[in-house]
């Protein structure tokens, strides 16, 4: 198997090069002694754009070849390596397609980077509310009926932006949605951050690339053996302007890309190819099933399973909840006390991301104490939106004519939110900037705070306040 970028770095390392270039650690020779043992192997590969190692922003050698092999694996026309995470890919693909003042159709439970990109582009977001999964109690996918109606209302939309799978591994077949969008010449952009292991021919859910999506972003570091911030951007067809896309990738990505991250992307792709050739994927699924049975045997927790017949669940995502009524946050805290660290918690659930390996954990070592603390304070579920298709009351440009103040939770209802309130993880805005604050928003925020959820944004939450927009006098 070939890993051209990694091989080029190793070849360079074996020359015992003398560095008169950046980075300043000089292949690990200049580094704090107490940490040298932990970093030394990686630092020897941490090079820069010197002869033989290519340039991410104008590739012609091993980086270009590594990207070509990734495109071949995922059956894409072109694949770009991302070193600033999927965020940079989301920003670039949206900026490449969207225009100021033009509508863009976007899934409401999108990552904050999607919302940021739309705001930067000046486009008008048309939000498509997803179906709520009753078993998980979280938003899942946008139903085809909603997509169809949105395209009927906005046939000139500059893009249809979907998230598939959601954080919990719930996926949907996107083929019909892609076909509907393509009839109107609308490119389909998919945040597939959690689907880098959805490779054609593998026994996992189908990738949106197979469904015909035009641009797909995948966080290789989430489920593949790639370093944090390593991601892929795959492009197909002619609806995405490649020149604009390349330009925005150069804008949003570092001009000093990390060679260890890029090499790990090269190796992650090779790892997937080896899985396919060795038929190891079937062994992975068998090992996952054994692990799930071990979890089911633990009477302290229960596995969450969907009843939605349209939903397809990624087997590497395992959602559990307390059998004793503890909140997901409390269950996560108790697991951590016993050395078990999970991906995220919400009001009800705890999410485990299982390894892409047949070497799964042998057991699920968890024993709860009898304390009643940390129980869910009230029944909680994200409610279905009354409107499946909606827009912000004011454009982002119009909001510039407003000033911001803080208001108590009680007084904020009915006003426009002056900031995004984002439970993190998963990084999906509960309340978007410019959105009308409802009593339901306030209820959800209060409940999350009572369960000690973490937030990004909402700086005044601890004082029982929210930032709001007030029209300038």
C-alpha positions, 0 to 999 in steps of 0.5 A, a space after each residue: 500500500 502507498 502513503 506518498 506524503 508519509 513516505 516523502 517525510 520519512 525519506 527526508 527524515 532519514 537524510 538527517 537534515 540540518 534545518 535552517 528553516 522553520 519550524 523553530 524546534 529544528 526537528 525536535 532538537 530545540 525543545 523542552 527536555 522534559 517533553 522531548 520524549 513525548 514529542 520527538 517522533 512527531 517533531 522529526 516529521 514536522 517539516 515545511 514546504 521545502 524541496 521534495 515535500 510539496 505545498 498544500 496550497 499548490 500541490 504538485 508532488 506527494 501531497 497531490 498524489 495523496 489527495 488523488 488516492 483519497 479521491 479514488 478511495 471515496 469515488 470523488 472527482 477531487 479531494 482536498 486535505 484540510 488541516 484546520 478541521 472540518 470547519 475550514 471545509 464548511 466555510 470554504 464550500 459555502 463561500 464558494 457557492 453562496 452570494 450576498 442577499 441570495 437564499 440558501 437552504 440549510 438544515 436547522 441543526 447544523 454545526 455553528 461553522 455552517 451558520 458562521 459561513 452563511 453569515 460571512 457570505 451575506 446569504 439569506 438562510 432558509 432554515 429547514 427543521 429536522 425530524 425529531 427522533 423520539 427515542 433519542 430525543 434529539 433532532 435527526 435529519 430533514 425529511 424529504 417532504 420539507 426539502 421538496 417544499 423548500 426547493 419549490 418555494 426557493 428554486 433559485 437557492 444557491 445551495 442546499 446544506 445538509 448534515 448527515 449523519 447527525 452527531 449521534 450517528 443517525 443517517 438518512 438516504 439523501 439520494 432523493 433530496 440530491 435529485 430534487 436539488 439538481 433539477 433546479 441546478 442547486 448544489 448540495 453541500 453536506 457536513 458529513 463530519 462524522 462519516 469519514 468511515 462511510 467508504 463505498 463498499 464498506 458495511 457502514 451507512 452510504 456516504 452522501 458522496 454516493 448519493 450524488 452530493 456536490 461537496 462533502 466535508 468529513 472529519 477524518 480525525 473523528 473516526 479514522 486514525 488521523 490527527 485532530 484537525 485532519 479532515 477531507 473535502 470531497 467535490 463532484 460534478 460541476 455545480 461547485 466553482 472549483 476556482 472559488 473553492 480553491 481560493 477560499 480554502 487558501 483563505 481559511 486554511 493556514 499558510 503553514 499547514 501541519 505536515 504531521 496532520 497531512 501525513 496522518 490523513 494520508 495514513 488514514 486513507 491507507 488504513 481504510 484501504 487495508 480494511 477493505 482488502 482484508 475484509 476487516 470491516 466485518 470483524 469490526 461489526 462483530 466486535 461491536 455487537 459483542 461490546 454492545 451485548 456487554 453494555 446491555 448486561 450492565 443493569 445501570 445503563 440502557 442502549 438507545 435505539 431508534 424506532 424511525 424506519 427511515 433512519 440508518 444508524 452508524 454502528 460506531 455510535 453507541 448512545 446510552 442512558 441511565 436506567 436510574 433516571 440520572 441525567 446524561 451529564 451526571 452519568 457522564 461525570 460518574 463514568 469519568 470518575 471510573 476512568 471511562 471518558 465519552 464523547 458527549 452528554 446531553 440531558 438524557 444521553 451519553 454518546 460513545 464513539 467506538 473504534 474503527 477496529 475489531 479490538 473493541 473494549 472487552 467490558 463496560 466497567 461502570 457501577 453507579 452509587 445509590 445517590 439520587 443527585 443528578 437526576 433529570 429535573 423534568 421531562 425533557 425533549 427538544 420540541 418539533 418546530 411549528 414551522 418546518 421552513 423558516 427565516 430570521 426576522 431580519 437579515 444579518 446586515 439589518 442587525 447591524 442597525 441594532 445595539 445589544 443589551 442584556 435582559 433577564 430570561 423572563 424579559 428576553 422572550 419575544 426579543 431577538 437574540 443578540 448572540 448564539 447560545 451553543 451547548 458544547 459539544 455538539 456545537 449546534 446552536 440552541 439559540 441563533 443570533 438574530 432568532 426570536 427568543 421563545 419561552 421554550 428556548 428559555 426553558 431548555 436553557 434553564 434545564 441545561 444549566 440545572 444539569 451543568 451543561 457547558 455552553 459556548 456563547 451566552 456570557 451572561 447565562 450564569 446571571 440569568 440573562 441573555 444578550 438581545 438586540 435593541 433598535 438604535 434610537 
